[in-house]
Structure formats: C-alpha cells, structure tokens
C-alpha cells in the first residue's frame, strides 16, 4: 500500500494533473454554448408568455360548449 502512495507522489509521475489542461477549455466552451443558447432563447421571445398557453387551454372549453349547443339547437330545428 505504501509503495503505491510513493509512486503517486513522486516528482516523476505528475501526468495525472495534465488532464486539467483539457478539462478547463472544454468546460469553458460548454459554458459559452449554454450562455449563447440562453441569449438566443431570450432574443427570439421564447420566454415572453409562459402562462398564456396554460390559460388558453382552460378557456377554450367555453367556446366549444357554446358551438355544440348552437349546433344541437340547429339540428333540432331542422328535424322539426
């Protein structure tokens, strides 16, 4: 066990920190892409009306029932 620890801490084996030179630029590129996508969404009005579609679904029922009632009344008049 001690033999493994001394190998990791030896000055000859410092390659395990070289990955940070790859991970930092990759992380920065990902952050820049996320920020660009966010600003595109704001610019193209993706966040303009978040509650409108939800309210429209609930309010559509009144128009449908009125249309069905009118259609039913017209059908009964046509039959008589």
C-alpha positions, -999 to 999 in steps of 0.1 A, spaced: 0 0 0 27 25 9 45 15 -23 15 28 -43 14 61 -25 50 68 -30 46 62 -67 18 87 -70 37 114 -50 69 110 -69 80 140 -89 84 118 -120 47 109 -121 29 143 -125 9 133 -156 -23 129 -136 -28 167 -134 -23 172 -171 -60 164 -177 -69 198 -163 -54 214 -194 -81 196 -214 -110 199 -190 -108 236 -184 -111 247 -220 -138 221 -226 -158 234 -196 -154 270 -208 -166 261 -243 -197 243 -229 -205 273 -207 -202 297 -237 -225 275 -257 -251 274 -229 -249 312 -225 -253 317 -263 -284 294 -263 -299 312 -234 -295 346 -251 -309 332 -284 -339 320 -265 -345 354 -249 -339 372 -281 -364 350 -300 -391 356 -273 -392 321 -260 -398 334 -225 -424 360 -234 -456 344 -223 -452 314 -201 -487 313 -186 -507 322 -217 -509 287 -233 -519 271 -200 -547 296 -195 -558 292 -231 -563 255 -227 -587 262 -198 -606 290 -215 -612 270 -248 -639 249 -232 -665 277 -232 -663 282 -269 -667 246 -277 -697 241 -254 -714 272 -270 -707 259 -305 -721 224 -296 -752 240 -280 -758 261 -311 -752 231 -334 -776 210 -314 -803 237 -315 -799 240 -353 -802 202 -357 -834 201 -337 -849 230 -356 -840 213 -389 -856 180 -378 -890 196 -370 
